[in-house]
Amino acid sequence: MAEIGIKELKTTASSVIDQVEHGAAFVITKRGRPAAVLMPVDEAEDLVLANAGEYVKMRREGRAAYAGGRTTSLEELG
């Protein structure tokens, strides 16, 4: 993910947004430190869903089941 300083973003915002619309993502820095992320809406939606409480709980339960040997083969899934 590319980095862009907030001052540079101010002067090139239109170009940066065009790049984001085409799939690019940027870490926006303020005084050299990461302050925000700019990414396409589709990726942002995926990120929000991936961190939703219900899905986090399901992932944790699945990982625990796998670690405990409780798995389902592809043949069992049909």
C-alpha positions, -999 to +999 in steps of 0.1 A: +000+000+000+015+033-010+020+062+014+010+098+008+015+127+031-015+148+039+000+179+023+006+160-010-029+146-008-043+182-005-026+192-038-033+159-057-066+148-042-084+145-076-057+123-091-054+102-059-092+096-059-090+085-095-063+060-086-084+047-057-114+043-080-092+020-101-082-001-071-052+017-055-051+021-017-030+047+003-019+051+038-022+088+046+005+101+068+006+132+090+040+143+100+054+110+088+031+088+109+002+068+095-031+086+102-057+071+079-062+047+050-079+056+017-092+026-002-119+016-027-154+013-012-156-025-021-125-032-001-137-010+028-170-029+029-151-062+030-129-049+058-159-038+079-177-071+074-145-091+082-143-073+116-180-074+125-185-090+159-207-119+145-181-128+119-152-125+143-169-149+167-176-174+139-140-173+127-127-179+163-151-208+168-140-223+134-104-220+143-109-236+177-128-264+161-101-269+136-074-269+163-094-294+182-096-317+152-132-311+146-132-308+108-155-317+079-142-331+047-153-319+013-169-353+007-191-348+038-202-314+025-216-331-005 
